[in-house]
Amino acid sequence: MATETEHKNPAVDGSELIRFDRVTKRFGDNTVLDDLDFSVSSGKHVTLIGPSGSGKTTILRLLMTLIKPDQGKIQVDGECLTHENRGGKLVEASEKHTREVRKKIGMVFQQFNLFPNMRVLRNITEAPVHVLGLSKDEAEERARELLDLVGLGNKCDAYPTQLSGGQQQRVAIARALAMRPQVMLLDEVTSALDPELVAGVLDVLRDIAHTTDITMLCVTHEMNFARDISDEVLMFDSGRVIEAGPPEKIFTEPEHERTREFLSAVL
């Protein structure tokens, strides 16, 4: 039986956790990522900004293996996500290999994607029990802790349809954290919410960023949020990183004209 020790959050040592090595992704004639190189170190919060269609969400979808790159390699915690070594040769990764590497990644989507027929508590415990092998009691204890963390400790027995959009998204955040991922991917997590619900969800994510060691890779148009939680901000345009740096540098003294144009339009 899996133990709590086996599933504690990994130590943060600043080593490279995610690496994109000359990754290209095309959809038809449209090159969405163009020979992309970038990395994320463990424990860091990295935010991707840029205009719609610049390739930001494609990066997250590649990490979740929802799509495959046309060229290049992606590594997570030193293991290749797209390929594996078999008999001394690097070959396309098997589904089993991909699943094992993907366990290190949690994602919160724009849509909440909760199971409507399950109560909140079971929405959070289902994967830890069946994927990580936690006992029901261990999974439920962890789920209750996380629901307290996101401010929904009194909603264990509610169904998703009984919750507001903001509450559902907070449950989705707790569900992703329940798998104890090494990195959390956040894809425009407030874009489907009514404006009055946005602040509550962003406050939860700020608390997580400031009080835990979890690595975050975030796509957002919420620039104040990006400024608050990021160690590094990457500006994307046409499938490439055109500027990178700490938030105070990117938001107050951007060097690239395209970055200045984008920020003047969204700030």
C-alpha positions, 0 to 999 in steps of 0.5 A, a space after each residue: 500500500 502506498 504511504 504518505 511519505 511516498 507521495 509527499 511533494 518532491 524536494 525543491 532543489 532548483 534543478 531543471 524540471 522542464 526542458 523544451 529542446 528545439 520543439 516545433 508544432 504545426 497545425 496544417 500550414 500554421 507553425 504554432 511553435 517554432 524551434 522552441 527552446 526553454 526550461 523551467 527550474 523546480 520550485 519556480 513560477 513561470 508565466 507565459 504571456 503574449 497575444 492569442 495564437 502565440 503558442 502558449 497553451 500549445 506548450 501546456 497541451 504538449 506537456 499533458 501529451 494531449 498533442 505531440 510535437 512535430 520535431 524536438 524533445 520535451 523532458 520532465 524531471 530528466 525523463 523524456 516525455 516524447 521518447 524512451 530508451 529501448 534496447 539502447 535506441 531512442 524510440 517514440 515513447 510508449 503509452 506506459 512510459 508517457 503515463 509515468 512521466 505525466 504523473 509528475 504534472 498536474 493541470 488546471 484547465 479553463 473549463 473545470 471538467 469535474 465529474 458531475 455525478 460525483 460529490 466534491 470529495 470523490 472528485 478529488 480522491 478518485 485519481 489518488 486512489 486509482 492512479 497513485 494507489 493511496 488508501 481511501 482514508 489517506 486520499 480523503 484526509 488529503 482531500 479535506 486538507 486541500 479543500 480547506 486550503 482553497 476555502 471549501 472545507 464545507 463543500 465535501 458532500 456537494 455536487 459540482 452543479 451545486 457550486 458556483 463557477 469559482 467554487 468549481 474551479 477551486 475544486 479543480 485546483 484542489 483535485 490537481 494538487 491531490 496528485 502531488 505533482 511536481 509541476 502545476 500547469 495553469 491554462 487561463 484558469 479564470 477565463 470561463 468565470 464571471 468577472 466577480 468570481 475571478 478575484 477569489 480564484 486568483 487569491 487561492 492561487 496566490 496563496 498556493 504560490 506563496 506558501 508551497 514549493 510547487 513549480 508553476 507554469 502559467 498561461 494568463 492574461 491577468 497581468 497583475 496576477 502574473 506580476 504577483 506570483 512569477 519568478 520569470 515571465 516569458 513573452 511569446 510571439 509567433 511561437 517563439 520566446 522574444 523576451 524573458 526576465 523577472 516580472 519587474 523587468 518585463 512589466 516596467 522596462 521591456 526591451 522588445 518593441 512587441 512586448 511594449 505593444 502587447 503590454 500597452 494593450 492589456 495593462 
